[in-house]
Amino acid sequence: MAKEKKYVKVQSEETENNEVYGKDRHGKIIKIEQTGDPHKRATTKRIWAIVCWVIAIAFEVIGILKLTNVIDWFSELELSTFLIICIVLDLIFVIIGSLLWKKANHIDPASEKNKTKFWLWNNL
């Protein structure tokens, strides 16, 4: 016999002294801690996402340069092993960058007033 899942929407209320209270899933009123400026946190995540994407592009370039014999780094490794390592590291940094960008958009979404910025932020 399967149990029914009960979903509770958490609503928050802001008081006079900018403290935010909400309800947890059991209906108990709790204080919601807010740390820092959301815009600043989102900007930091976006900067780290861009750094991760630049590192990923660097691994792609290194793989291509090794494939064309322009660089001779790690000559003790076979070419295929070196390329696989570059592709895996590239994938890791691309995924980390994408997750950071997604979290930043969740914290501070783009406004639909500026169509170009809205399109860029939601498609990166």
HELIX and SHEET records of a PDB file:
HELIX    1   1 PRO A   38  LEU A   67  1                                  30    
HELIX    2   2 LEU A   79  ILE A  107  1                                  29    
HELIX    3   3 LYS A  115  ASN A  123  1                                   9    
SHEET    1   A 3 SER A  12  GLU A  14  0                                        
SHEET    2   A 3 VAL A  20  LYS A  23 -1                                        
SHEET    3   A 3 ILE A  29  ILE A  32 -1                                        
END                                                                             
